Amino acid sequence: MAPVVSGVVPSDGDVVAPGVVDVSGLVSDSGSGVDRVRVLVRRTGVSPALYWRDGVGWVESWSWNRADLDGAGGFVLEDVSVVDGGSYELFVWAWDGAGNLADWTETIGLSRFAATG
C-alpha cells in the first residue's frame, strides 16, 4: 500500500497572518511505513512564479522541501515566510519504505491559502 496524506495545514481556503508559518499534516502507511515527505510551496499571482526553498527563501526555480517526520504520523516543514497579500499553493508528496507513491488524490494534496494582516 502507498502512503496517505491528510490534515494538511494551512488547508485549502485558509487565510493566515503574514510572517512565518509551519506546513504540517498527517501521513500514514499500513505496509512498509512512511519513508519521506516532500512539500512544495508556490507563491501565485507574481511573475515569474516563486517557490519556497527551505533555508534560502523565495526563488524562481521550483523546489520541493524535506518535511520532518515526528515518528507519530505527523510531518512538518517549519518557517515558511509568507507576505501580506500573498497567495500560495501547497503540494505534498509522500513515499513509503518500498518506494510507493500513492496516486494523485491520495498522496499529493493541493491547498490554496492566502496571507492577510
TACOR-V47048 format. One record per helix or strand of 3 or more residues. SS is the DSSP state (helix for helix, strand for strand). FROM is the first residue (numbers start at 0). LEN is the number of residues. If there is no record, write none. Layout:
# TACOR-V47048
ss:SS from:FROM len:LEN
ss:SS from:FROM len:LEN
This chain:
# TACOR-V47048
ss:strand from:3 len:6
ss:strand from:18 len:10
ss:strand from:33 len:11
ss:strand from:49 len:4
ss:strand from:56 len:3
ss:strand from:73 len:9
ss:strand from:86 len:10
ss:helix from:103 len:4
ss:strand from:108 len:7
